[in-house]
Amino acid sequence: MKALLSVFDKTGITDLAAVLVEAGWELLSSGGTAKAIADAGLAVTDVADHTGMPIMLGHR
C-alpha cells in the first residue's frame, strides 16, 4: 500500500508517517513534507521520482 503525504503545516506529520511505515505503507511525498519525513529517518519516495515527471509549481 502507498500513502501520499503532502501538507503545509508539518506539525505531527512525522508521527503519522512513522505509524504508516510501521503498518507497512510505502510513503510518497514532495518538497518540504518529504524532507521532514526523511529528516526523521523514515523512508520516503519523492513524488517526482515516482512519476518520472518534473517538479511542478515548486512542489505546491
PQR file of N, CA, C, O and H, with PARSE charges and radii, in Angstrom:
ATOM      1  N   MET A   1       0.836  -1.171   0.000 -0.4000 1.5000
ATOM      2  CA  MET A   1       0.000   0.000   0.000 -0.0000 2.0000
ATOM      3  C   MET A   1       0.886   1.241   0.000  0.5500 1.7000
ATOM      4  O   MET A   1       1.996   1.233   0.532 -0.5500 1.4000
ATOM      5  N   LYS A   2       0.376   2.293  -0.601 -0.4000 1.5000
ATOM      6  CA  LYS A   2       1.120   3.544  -0.682 -0.0000 2.0000
ATOM      7  C   LYS A   2       0.288   4.671  -0.096  0.5500 1.7000
ATOM      8  O   LYS A   2      -0.931   4.713  -0.264 -0.5500 1.4000
ATOM      9  H   LYS A   2      -0.526   2.299  -1.034  0.4000 1.0000
ATOM     10  N   ALA A   3       0.958   5.579   0.590 -0.4000 1.5000
ATOM     11  CA  ALA A   3       0.309   6.763   1.152 -0.0000 2.0000
ATOM     12  C   ALA A   3       0.986   8.001   0.588  0.5500 1.7000
ATOM     13  O   ALA A   3       2.213   8.104   0.607 -0.5500 1.4000
ATOM     14  H   ALA A   3       1.948   5.545   0.726  0.4000 1.0000
ATOM     15  N   LEU A   4       0.193   8.939   0.087 -0.4000 1.5000
ATOM     16  CA  LEU A   4       0.700  10.209  -0.412 -0.0000 2.0000
ATOM     17  C   LEU A   4       0.489  11.260   0.673  0.5500 1.7000
ATOM     18  O   LEU A   4      -0.644  11.574   1.039 -0.5500 1.4000
ATOM     19  H   LEU A   4      -0.803   8.856   0.072  0.4000 1.0000
ATOM     20  N   LEU A   5       1.586  11.794   1.176 -0.4000 1.5000
ATOM     21  CA  LEU A   5       1.529  12.797   2.234 -0.0000 2.0000
ATOM     22  C   LEU A   5       2.077  14.114   1.705  0.5500 1.7000
ATOM     23  O   LEU A   5       3.214  14.177   1.236 -0.5500 1.4000
ATOM     24  H   LEU A   5       2.506  11.539   0.878  0.4000 1.0000
ATOM     25  N   SER A   6       1.273  15.158   1.780 -0.4000 1.5000
ATOM     26  CA  SER A   6       1.706  16.486   1.364 -0.0000 2.0000
ATOM     27  C   SER A   6       0.915  17.498   2.179  0.5500 1.7000
ATOM     28  O   SER A   6      -0.296  17.637   2.003 -0.5500 1.4000
ATOM     29  H   SER A   6       0.350  15.107   2.160  0.4000 1.0000
ATOM     30  N   VAL A   7       1.596  18.195   3.062 -0.4000 1.5000
ATOM     31  CA  VAL A   7       0.918  19.125   3.963 -0.0000 2.0000
ATOM     32  C   VAL A   7       1.655  20.455   4.031  0.5500 1.7000
ATOM     33  O   VAL A   7       2.865  20.517   3.818 -0.5500 1.4000
ATOM     34  H   VAL A   7       2.579  18.082   3.205  0.4000 1.0000
ATOM     35  N   PHE A   8       0.913  21.519   4.330 -0.4000 1.5000
ATOM     36  CA  PHE A   8       1.518  22.827   4.547 -0.0000 2.0000
ATOM     37  C   PHE A   8       2.082  22.896   5.967  0.5500 1.7000
ATOM     38  O   PHE A   8       3.239  23.264   6.170 -0.5500 1.4000
ATOM     39  H   PHE A   8      -0.070  21.469   4.504  0.4000 1.0000
ATOM     40  N   ASP A   9       1.251  22.539   6.938 -0.4000 1.5000
ATOM     41  CA  ASP A   9       1.650  22.554   8.347 -0.0000 2.0000
ATOM     42  C   ASP A   9       2.232  21.179   8.686  0.5500 1.7000
ATOM     43  O   ASP A   9       1.504  20.187   8.703 -0.5500 1.4000
ATOM     44  H   ASP A   9       0.311  22.240   6.773  0.4000 1.0000
ATOM     45  N   LYS A  10       3.519  21.118   8.951 -0.4000 1.5000
ATOM     46  CA  LYS A  10       4.219  19.844   9.172 -0.0000 2.0000
ATOM     47  C   LYS A  10       4.028  19.282  10.586  0.5500 1.7000
ATOM     48  O   LYS A  10       4.544  18.208  10.896 -0.5500 1.4000
ATOM     49  H   LYS A  10       4.110  21.924   8.937  0.4000 1.0000
ATOM     50  N   THR A  11       3.296  19.994  11.439 -0.4000 1.5000
ATOM     51  CA  THR A  11       3.075  19.545  12.814 -0.0000 2.0000
ATOM     52  C   THR A  11       2.477  18.140  12.828  0.5500 1.7000
ATOM     53  O   THR A  11       1.395  17.914  12.284 -0.5500 1.4000
ATOM     54  H   THR A  11       2.877  20.866  11.187  0.4000 1.0000
ATOM     55  N   GLY A  12       3.178  17.205  13.446 -0.4000 1.5000
ATOM     56  CA  GLY A  12       2.671  15.841  13.597 -0.0000 2.0000
ATOM     57  C   GLY A  12       2.836  14.937  12.390  0.5500 1.7000
ATOM     58  O   GLY A  12       2.490  13.758  12.457 -0.5500 1.4000
ATOM     59  H   GLY A  12       4.056  17.388  13.888  0.4000 1.0000
ATOM     60  N   ILE A  13       3.357  15.462  11.282 -0.4000 1.5000
ATOM     61  CA  ILE A  13       3.439  14.637  10.069 -0.0000 2.0000
ATOM     62  C   ILE A  13       4.414  13.478  10.249  0.5500 1.7000
ATOM     63  O   ILE A  13       4.190  12.399   9.700 -0.5500 1.4000
ATOM     64  H   ILE A  13       3.638  16.421  11.227  0.4000 1.0000
ATOM     65  N   THR A  14       5.488  13.678  11.004 -0.4000 1.5000
ATOM     66  CA  THR A  14       6.437  12.575  11.180 -0.0000 2.0000
ATOM     67  C   THR A  14       5.855  11.481  12.068  0.5500 1.7000
ATOM     68  O   THR A  14       6.171  10.304  11.891 -0.5500 1.4000
ATOM     69  H   THR A  14       5.670  14.554  11.449  0.4000 1.0000
ATOM     70  N   ASP A  15       5.009  11.859  13.018 -0.4000 1.5000
ATOM     71  CA  ASP A  15       4.339  10.848  13.845 -0.0000 2.0000
ATOM     72  C   ASP A  15       3.396  10.004  12.990  0.5500 1.7000
ATOM     73  O   ASP A  15       3.385   8.778  13.094 -0.5500 1.4000
ATOM     74  H   ASP A  15       4.752  12.815  13.162  0.4000 1.0000
ATOM     75  N   LEU A  16       2.611  10.664  12.148 -0.4000 1.5000
ATOM     76  CA  LEU A  16       1.706   9.945  11.247 -0.0000 2.0000
ATOM     77  C   LEU A  16       2.498   9.054  10.298  0.5500 1.7000
ATOM     78  O   LEU A  16       2.148   7.892  10.091 -0.5500 1.4000
ATOM     79  H   LEU A  16       2.621  11.660  12.064  0.4000 1.0000
ATOM     80  N   ALA A  17       3.566   9.599   9.723 -0.4000 1.5000
ATOM     81  CA  ALA A  17       4.391   8.835   8.790 -0.0000 2.0000
ATOM     82  C   ALA A  17       4.977   7.597   9.463  0.5500 1.7000
ATOM     83  O   ALA A  17       5.012   6.524   8.859 -0.5500 1.4000
ATOM     84  H   ALA A  17       3.851  10.543   9.891  0.4000 1.0000
ATOM     85  N   ALA A  18       5.433   7.734  10.696 -0.4000 1.5000
ATOM     86  CA  ALA A  18       6.010   6.595  11.420 -0.0000 2.0000
ATOM     87  C   ALA A  18       4.975   5.499  11.639  0.5500 1.7000
ATOM     88  O   ALA A  18       5.289   4.316  11.504 -0.5500 1.4000
ATOM     89  H   ALA A  18       5.405   8.605  11.186  0.4000 1.0000
ATOM     90  N   VAL A  19       3.751   5.876  11.974 -0.4000 1.5000
ATOM     91  CA  VAL A  19       2.677   4.893  12.160 -0.0000 2.0000
ATOM     92  C   VAL A  19       2.385   4.174  10.845  0.5500 1.7000
ATOM     93  O   VAL A  19       2.196   2.958  10.825 -0.5500 1.4000
ATOM     94  H   VAL A  19       3.496   6.837  12.084  0.4000 1.0000
ATOM     95  N   LEU A  20       2.347   4.920   9.761 -0.4000 1.5000
ATOM     96  CA  LEU A  20       2.082   4.315   8.453 -0.0000 2.0000
ATOM     97  C   LEU A  20       3.193   3.343   8.057  0.5500 1.7000
ATOM     98  O   LEU A  20       2.914   2.243   7.579 -0.5500 1.4000
ATOM     99  H   LEU A  20       2.500   5.908   9.777  0.4000 1.0000
ATOM    100  N   VAL A  21       4.447   3.742   8.252 -0.4000 1.5000
ATOM    101  CA  VAL A  21       5.581   2.873   7.921 -0.0000 2.0000
ATOM    102  C   VAL A  21       5.521   1.597   8.754  0.5500 1.7000
ATOM    103  O   VAL A  21       5.734   0.502   8.234 -0.5500 1.4000
ATOM    104  H   VAL A  21       4.674   4.635   8.640  0.4000 1.0000
ATOM    105  N   GLU A  22       5.235   1.737  10.035 -0.4000 1.5000
ATOM    106  CA  GLU A  22       5.151   0.563  10.911 -0.0000 2.0000
ATOM    107  C   GLU A  22       4.031  -0.384  10.468  0.5500 1.7000
ATOM    108  O   GLU A  22       4.120  -1.596  10.663 -0.5500 1.4000
ATOM    109  H   GLU A  22       5.062   2.627  10.457  0.4000 1.0000
ATOM    110  N   ALA A  23       2.983   0.179   9.874 -0.4000 1.5000
ATOM    111  CA  ALA A  23       1.858  -0.630   9.396 -0.0000 2.0000
ATOM    112  C   ALA A  23       2.116  -1.203   8.000  0.5500 1.7000
ATOM    113  O   ALA A  23       1.273  -1.909   7.448 -0.5500 1.4000
ATOM    114  H   ALA A  23       2.911   1.164   9.715  0.4000 1.0000
ATOM    115  N   GLY A  24       3.293  -0.894   7.433 -0.4000 1.5000
ATOM    116  CA  GLY A  24       3.659  -1.475   6.148 -0.0000 2.0000
ATOM    117  C   GLY A  24       3.383  -0.622   4.928  0.5500 1.7000
ATOM    118  O   GLY A  24       3.475  -1.113   3.803 -0.5500 1.4000
ATOM    119  H   GLY A  24       3.978  -0.320   7.881  0.4000 1.0000
ATOM    120  N   TRP A  25       3.050   0.626   5.119 -0.4000 1.5000
ATOM    121  CA  TRP A  25       2.776   1.523   3.999 -0.0000 2.0000
ATOM    122  C   TRP A  25       4.081   2.072   3.418  0.5500 1.7000
ATOM    123  O   TRP A  25       5.048   2.288   4.148 -0.5500 1.4000
ATOM    124  H   TRP A  25       2.975   1.025   6.033  0.4000 1.0000
ATOM    125  N   GLU A  26       4.103   2.293   2.116 -0.4000 1.5000
ATOM    126  CA  GLU A  26       5.197   2.984   1.425 -0.0000 2.0000
ATOM    127  C   GLU A  26       4.793   4.446   1.329  0.5500 1.7000
ATOM    128  O   GLU A  26       3.671   4.756   0.929 -0.5500 1.4000
ATOM    129  H   GLU A  26       3.317   2.118   1.523  0.4000 1.0000
ATOM    130  N   LEU A  27       5.700   5.347   1.693 -0.4000 1.5000
ATOM    131  CA  LEU A  27       5.381   6.767   1.704 -0.0000 2.0000
ATOM    132  C   LEU A  27       5.843   7.461   0.436  0.5500 1.7000
ATOM    133  O   LEU A  27       6.968   7.266  -0.024 -0.5500 1.4000
ATOM    134  H   LEU A  27       6.612   5.095   2.017  0.4000 1.0000
ATOM    135  N   LEU A  28       4.959   8.274  -0.120 -0.4000 1.5000
ATOM    136  CA  LEU A  28       5.254   9.158  -1.238 -0.0000 2.0000
ATOM    137  C   LEU A  28       4.987  10.570  -0.750  0.5500 1.7000
ATOM    138  O   LEU A  28       4.009  10.814  -0.043 -0.5500 1.4000
ATOM    139  H   LEU A  28       4.045   8.433   0.254  0.4000 1.0000
ATOM    140  N   SER A  29       5.856  11.499  -1.126 -0.4000 1.5000
ATOM    141  CA  SER A  29       5.670  12.869  -0.683 -0.0000 2.0000
ATOM    142  C   SER A  29       6.449  13.800  -1.596  0.5500 1.7000
ATOM    143  O   SER A  29       7.161  13.354  -2.496 -0.5500 1.4000
ATOM    144  H   SER A  29       6.650  11.301  -1.700  0.4000 1.0000
ATOM    145  N   SER A  30       6.307  15.095  -1.356 -0.4000 1.5000
ATOM    146  CA  SER A  30       7.030  16.063  -2.171 -0.0000 2.0000
ATOM    147  C   SER A  30       7.539  17.206  -1.311  0.5500 1.7000
ATOM    148  O   SER A  30       7.029  17.467  -0.221 -0.5500 1.4000
ATOM    149  H   SER A  30       5.728  15.457  -0.625  0.4000 1.0000
ATOM    150  N   GLY A  31       8.542  17.871  -1.820 -0.4000 1.5000
ATOM    151  CA  GLY A  31       9.046  19.092  -1.212 -0.0000 2.0000
ATOM    152  C   GLY A  31       9.366  19.012   0.261  0.5500 1.7000
ATOM    153  O   GLY A  31      10.047  18.096   0.721 -0.5500 1.4000
ATOM    154  H   GLY A  31       8.956  17.659  -2.706  0.4000 1.0000
ATOM    155  N   GLY A  32       8.862  19.991   0.993 -0.4000 1.5000
ATOM    156  CA  GLY A  32       9.149  20.114   2.413 -0.0000 2.0000
ATOM    157  C   GLY A  32       8.611  18.972   3.245  0.5500 1.7000
ATOM    158  O   GLY A  32       9.209  18.600   4.255 -0.5500 1.4000
ATOM    159  H   GLY A  32       8.309  20.736   0.619  0.4000 1.0000
ATOM    160  N   THR A  33       7.483  18.409   2.828 -0.4000 1.5000
ATOM    161  CA  THR A  33       6.931  17.272   3.569 -0.0000 2.0000
ATOM    162  C   THR A  33       7.866  16.078   3.450  0.5500 1.7000
ATOM    163  O   THR A  33       8.136  15.402   4.442 -0.5500 1.4000
ATOM    164  H   THR A  33       6.998  18.711   2.008  0.4000 1.0000
ATOM    165  N   ALA A  34       8.362  15.812   2.249 -0.4000 1.5000
ATOM    166  CA  ALA A  34       9.303  14.704   2.050 -0.0000 2.0000
ATOM    167  C   ALA A  34      10.574  14.940   2.858  0.5500 1.7000
ATOM    168  O   ALA A  34      11.125  14.007   3.443 -0.5500 1.4000
ATOM    169  H   ALA A  34       8.143  16.361   1.443  0.4000 1.0000
ATOM    170  N   LYS A  35      11.037  16.183   2.890 -0.4000 1.5000
ATOM    171  CA  LYS A  35      12.248  16.498   3.653 -0.0000 2.0000
ATOM    172  C   LYS A  35      12.024  16.249   5.144  0.5500 1.7000
ATOM    173  O   LYS A  35      12.885  15.673   5.810 -0.5500 1.4000
ATOM    174  H   LYS A  35      10.590  16.941   2.415  0.4000 1.0000
ATOM    175  N   ALA A  36      10.889  16.671   5.667 -0.4000 1.5000
ATOM    176  CA  ALA A  36      10.591  16.468   7.091 -0.0000 2.0000
ATOM    177  C   ALA A  36      10.543  14.984   7.436  0.5500 1.7000
ATOM    178  O   ALA A  36      11.050  14.564   8.475 -0.5500 1.4000
ATOM    179  H   ALA A  36      10.189  17.139   5.126  0.4000 1.0000
ATOM    180  N   ILE A  37       9.934  14.201   6.564 -0.4000 1.5000
ATOM    181  CA  ILE A  37       9.829  12.756   6.794 -0.0000 2.0000
ATOM    182  C   ILE A  37      11.210  12.108   6.731  0.5500 1.7000
ATOM    183  O   ILE A  37      11.560  11.299   7.590 -0.5500 1.4000
ATOM    184  H   ILE A  37       9.522  14.542   5.719  0.4000 1.0000
ATOM    185  N   ALA A  38      11.990  12.465   5.717 -0.4000 1.5000
ATOM    186  CA  ALA A  38      13.340  11.907   5.568 -0.0000 2.0000
ATOM    187  C   ALA A  38      14.236  12.330   6.733  0.5500 1.7000
ATOM    188  O   ALA A  38      15.029  11.530   7.230 -0.5500 1.4000
ATOM    189  H   ALA A  38      11.705  13.123   5.020  0.4000 1.0000
ATOM    190  N   ASP A  39      14.112  13.588   7.168 -0.4000 1.5000
ATOM    191  CA  ASP A  39      14.914  14.081   8.291 -0.0000 2.0000
ATOM    192  C   ASP A  39      14.597  13.331   9.584  0.5500 1.7000
ATOM    193  O   ASP A  39      15.421  13.281  10.497 -0.5500 1.4000
ATOM    194  H   ASP A  39      13.468  14.238   6.764  0.4000 1.0000
ATOM    195  N   ALA A  40      13.401  12.750   9.655 -0.4000 1.5000
ATOM    196  CA  ALA A  40      13.014  11.954  10.824 -0.0000 2.0000
ATOM    197  C   ALA A  40      13.527  10.518  10.716  0.5500 1.7000
ATOM    198  O   ALA A  40      13.268   9.687  11.586 -0.5500 1.4000
ATOM    199  H   ALA A  40      12.731  12.791   8.913  0.4000 1.0000
ATOM    200  N   GLY A  41      14.262  10.240   9.628 -0.4000 1.5000
ATOM    201  CA  GLY A  41      14.848   8.913   9.458 -0.0000 2.0000
ATOM    202  C   GLY A  41      13.916   7.885   8.851  0.5500 1.7000
ATOM    203  O   GLY A  41      14.166   6.684   8.940 -0.5500 1.4000
ATOM    204  H   GLY A  41      14.472  10.915   8.921  0.4000 1.0000
ATOM    205  N   LEU A  42      12.836   8.354   8.232 -0.4000 1.5000
ATOM    206  CA  LEU A  42      11.871   7.440   7.621 -0.0000 2.0000
ATOM    207  C   LEU A  42      12.073   7.395   6.111  0.5500 1.7000
ATOM    208  O   LEU A  42      12.452   8.390   5.493 -0.5500 1.4000
ATOM    209  H   LEU A  42      12.633   9.330   8.160  0.4000 1.0000
ATOM    210  N   ALA A  43      11.816   6.234   5.530 -0.4000 1.5000
ATOM    211  CA  ALA A  43      11.945   6.077   4.080 -0.0000 2.0000
ATOM    212  C   ALA A  43      10.774   6.767   3.390  0.5500 1.7000
ATOM    213  O   ALA A  43       9.616   6.556   3.752 -0.5500 1.4000
ATOM    214  H   ALA A  43      11.507   5.426   6.032  0.4000 1.0000
ATOM    215  N   VAL A  44      11.085   7.591   2.397 -0.4000 1.5000
ATOM    216  CA  VAL A  44      10.052   8.291   1.636 -0.0000 2.0000
ATOM    217  C   VAL A  44      10.543   8.448   0.206  0.5500 1.7000
ATOM    218  O   VAL A  44      11.726   8.695  -0.026 -0.5500 1.4000
ATOM    219  H   VAL A  44      12.025   7.762   2.103  0.4000 1.0000
ATOM    220  N   THR A  45       9.640   8.304  -0.747 -0.4000 1.5000
ATOM    221  CA  THR A  45       9.950   8.489  -2.162 -0.0000 2.0000
ATOM    222  C   THR A  45       9.347   9.801  -2.620  0.5500 1.7000
ATOM    223  O   THR A  45       8.164  10.059  -2.393 -0.5500 1.4000
ATOM    224  H   THR A  45       8.679   8.103  -0.558  0.4000 1.0000
ATOM    225  N   ASP A  46      10.153  10.634  -3.265 -0.4000 1.5000
ATOM    226  CA  ASP A  46       9.643  11.891  -3.794 -0.0000 2.0000
ATOM    227  C   ASP A  46       8.668  11.598  -4.931  0.5500 1.7000
ATOM    228  O   ASP A  46       8.923  10.726  -5.761 -0.5500 1.4000
ATOM    229  H   ASP A  46      11.114  10.425  -3.449  0.4000 1.0000
ATOM    230  N   VAL A  47       7.569  12.314  -4.969 -0.4000 1.5000
ATOM    231  CA  VAL A  47       6.541  12.100  -5.987 -0.0000 2.0000
ATOM    232  C   VAL A  47       7.132  12.226  -7.392  0.5500 1.7000
ATOM    233  O   VAL A  47       6.778  11.450  -8.279 -0.5500 1.4000
ATOM    234  H   VAL A  47       7.361  13.023  -4.295  0.4000 1.0000
ATOM    235  N   ALA A  48       8.020  13.184  -7.603 -0.4000 1.5000
ATOM    236  CA  ALA A  48       8.630  13.366  -8.921 -0.0000 2.0000
ATOM    237  C   ALA A  48       9.429  12.134  -9.330  0.5500 1.7000
ATOM    238  O   ALA A  48       9.425  11.759 -10.503 -0.5500 1.4000
ATOM    239  H   ALA A  48       8.309  13.814  -6.882  0.4000 1.0000
ATOM    240  N   ASP A  49      10.112  11.504  -8.384 -0.4000 1.5000
ATOM    241  CA  ASP A  49      10.850  10.276  -8.685 -0.0000 2.0000
ATOM    242  C   ASP A  49       9.891   9.138  -9.003  0.5500 1.7000
ATOM    243  O   ASP A  49      10.168   8.315  -9.875 -0.5500 1.4000
ATOM    244  H   ASP A  49      10.115  11.810  -7.432  0.4000 1.0000
ATOM    245  N   HIS A  50       8.780   9.091  -8.308 -0.4000 1.5000
ATOM    246  CA  HIS A  50       7.789   8.025  -8.504 -0.0000 2.0000
ATOM    247  C   HIS A  50       7.104   8.144  -9.864  0.5500 1.7000
ATOM    248  O   HIS A  50       6.894   7.141 -10.546 -0.5500 1.4000
ATOM    249  H   HIS A  50       8.556   9.760  -7.600  0.4000 1.0000
ATOM    250  N   THR A  51       6.758   9.368 -10.255 -0.4000 1.5000
ATOM    251  CA  THR A  51       6.020   9.566 -11.509 -0.0000 2.0000
ATOM    252  C   THR A  51       6.933   9.702 -12.719  0.5500 1.7000
ATOM    253  O   THR A  51       6.512   9.471 -13.852 -0.5500 1.4000
ATOM    254  H   THR A  51       6.929  10.183  -9.701  0.4000 1.0000
ATOM    255  N   GLY A  52       8.194  10.079 -12.473 -0.4000 1.5000
ATOM    256  CA  GLY A  52       9.100  10.327 -13.588 -0.0000 2.0000
ATOM    257  C   GLY A  52       8.847  11.675 -14.248  0.5500 1.7000
ATOM    258  O   GLY A  52       9.416  11.972 -15.299 -0.5500 1.4000
ATOM    259  H   GLY A  52       8.537  10.266 -11.552  0.4000 1.0000
ATOM    260  N   MET A  53       8.002  12.484 -13.641 -0.4000 1.5000
ATOM    261  CA  MET A  53       7.677  13.802 -14.180 -0.0000 2.0000
ATOM    262  C   MET A  53       8.431  14.867 -13.383  0.5500 1.7000
ATOM    263  O   MET A  53       8.740  14.666 -12.209 -0.5500 1.4000
ATOM    264  H   MET A  53       7.540  12.243 -12.787  0.4000 1.0000
ATOM    265  N   PRO A  54       8.725  16.001 -14.026 -0.5600 1.5000
ATOM    266  CA  PRO A  54       9.436  17.063 -13.306  0.2800 2.0000
ATOM    267  C   PRO A  54       8.547  17.699 -12.234  0.5500 1.7000
ATOM    268  O   PRO A  54       7.322  17.588 -12.266 -0.5500 1.4000
ATOM    269  N   ILE A  55       9.200  18.362 -11.297 -0.4000 1.5000
ATOM    270  CA  ILE A  55       8.502  19.091 -10.242 -0.0000 2.0000
ATOM    271  C   ILE A  55       7.684  20.211 -10.878  0.5500 1.7000
ATOM    272  O   ILE A  55       8.164  20.917 -11.764 -0.5500 1.4000
ATOM    273  H   ILE A  55      10.195  18.452 -11.271  0.4000 1.0000
ATOM    274  N   MET A  56       6.452  20.363 -10.420 -0.4000 1.5000
ATOM    275  CA  MET A  56       5.586  21.419 -10.949 -0.0000 2.0000
ATOM    276  C   MET A  56       5.267  22.436  -9.863  0.5500 1.7000
ATOM    277  O   MET A  56       5.058  22.069  -8.707 -0.5500 1.4000
ATOM    278  H   MET A  56       6.061  19.789  -9.701  0.4000 1.0000
ATOM    279  N   LEU A  57       5.230  23.684 -10.222 -0.4000 1.5000
ATOM    280  CA  LEU A  57       4.809  24.765  -9.334 -0.0000 2.0000
ATOM    281  C   LEU A  57       5.576  24.783  -8.019  0.5500 1.7000
ATOM    282  O   LEU A  57       5.019  25.125  -6.976 -0.5500 1.4000
ATOM    283  H   LEU A  57       5.399  23.983 -11.161  0.4000 1.0000
ATOM    284  N   GLY A  58       6.838  24.418  -8.067 -0.4000 1.5000
ATOM    285  CA  GLY A  58       7.662  24.458  -6.863 -0.0000 2.0000
ATOM    286  C   GLY A  58       7.139  23.580  -5.748  0.5500 1.7000
ATOM    287  O   GLY A  58       7.208  23.955  -4.578 -0.5500 1.4000
ATOM    288  H   GLY A  58       7.291  24.140  -8.914  0.4000 1.0000
ATOM    289  N   HIS A  59       6.614  22.406  -6.098 -0.4000 1.5000
ATOM    290  CA  HIS A  59       6.049  21.441  -5.140 -0.0000 2.0000
ATOM    291  C   HIS A  59       4.778  21.962  -4.481  0.5500 1.7000
ATOM    292  O   HIS A  59       4.444  21.522  -3.381 -0.5500 1.4000
ATOM    293  H   HIS A  59       6.559  22.101  -7.049  0.4000 1.0000
ATOM    294  N   ARG A  60       4.073  22.863  -5.102 -0.4000 1.5000
ATOM    295  CA  ARG A  60       2.835  23.398  -4.497 -0.0000 2.0000
ATOM    296  C   ARG A  60       1.651  22.571  -4.920  0.5500 1.7000
ATOM    297  O   ARG A  60       0.523  22.858  -4.520 -0.5500 1.4000
ATOM    298  H   ARG A  60       4.344  23.221  -5.996  0.4000 1.0000
TER
END
